[in-house]
Amino acid sequence: MSASSPCISICEVDNGRCIGCGRTETEIVEWRDYPEDKRVAIMDRLEREAANGGWLADDAFSTATRPGAARSSTPNA
């Protein structure tokens, strides 16, 4: 069984990365085609990034609208 995924169903992309799971847009699109060992390696990287303060800007969840911030919805993967 290979169903590993960091998806937490907050599927919104900001600056090329999902604000929910941290994957890049490419990783999200290609996730189902990746072998399990590559998925685990990506999840390990995401965990390390989170432990080091994450990849999001300090104001990523600010309620103020940020001019020029590109946001788009992506399907769960």
C-alpha positions as CSV (number, residue, x, y, z in Angstrom):
1,M,0.0,0.0,0.0
2,S,1.5,3.3,-1.0
3,A,-0.8,6.2,0.0
4,S,1.6,8.4,1.9
5,S,0.7,12.1,1.5
6,P,1.4,15.2,3.6
7,C,-1.9,16.7,2.3
8,I,-4.0,18.3,5.1
9,S,-6.8,19.5,2.8
10,I,-5.8,23.2,2.9
11,C,-5.1,23.3,-0.8
12,E,-4.0,26.8,-1.6
13,V,-0.9,27.8,-3.4
14,D,1.1,30.9,-2.5
15,N,4.5,31.6,-4.2
16,G,4.6,28.2,-5.8
17,R,4.0,26.2,-2.6
18,C,0.9,24.8,-0.9
19,I,0.2,26.7,2.3
20,G,-1.2,23.5,3.8
21,C,1.4,20.8,3.2
22,G,4.3,22.8,1.8
23,R,4.7,20.8,-1.4
24,T,5.6,22.6,-4.6
25,E,3.1,22.8,-7.4
26,T,5.2,20.2,-9.4
27,E,5.2,17.8,-6.4
28,I,1.4,18.1,-6.0
29,V,0.8,17.5,-9.7
30,E,3.2,14.5,-10.0
31,W,2.6,13.1,-6.5
32,R,0.6,10.0,-7.6
33,D,3.3,9.1,-10.1
34,Y,6.1,9.2,-7.5
35,P,7.4,5.9,-6.0
36,E,6.9,5.6,-2.2
37,D,10.6,6.3,-1.4
38,K,10.4,9.6,-3.2
39,R,7.2,10.6,-1.4
40,V,8.9,9.7,2.0
41,A,12.0,11.7,1.1
42,I,9.8,14.8,0.2
43,M,7.8,14.4,3.5
44,D,11.1,14.2,5.4
45,R,12.2,17.4,3.7
46,L,8.9,19.1,4.6
47,E,9.3,18.0,8.2
48,R,12.9,19.4,8.4
49,E,11.7,22.6,6.9
50,A,8.9,22.9,9.5
51,A,11.4,22.1,12.3
52,N,13.6,25.0,11.0
53,G,10.8,27.5,11.0
54,G,9.0,26.4,7.8
55,W,9.1,28.0,4.4
56,L,6.2,30.4,4.8
57,A,6.8,34.1,5.3
58,D,6.2,35.4,8.8
59,D,3.0,37.2,7.6
60,A,1.7,34.3,5.5
61,F,-1.5,34.0,7.5
62,S,-2.0,37.8,7.9
63,T,-5.6,38.9,7.4
64,A,-4.4,41.9,5.4
65,T,-4.5,41.4,1.7
66,R,-1.0,41.4,0.2
67,P,-0.7,43.1,-3.1
68,G,0.6,40.9,-5.8
69,A,0.3,37.7,-3.9
70,A,-0.7,35.0,-6.4
71,R,-3.1,32.5,-4.9
72,S,-4.8,29.6,-6.7
73,S,-6.7,26.5,-5.6
74,T,-5.3,23.1,-6.3
75,P,-7.0,19.7,-6.1
76,N,-6.1,17.3,-3.3
77,A,-3.4,14.9,-4.2
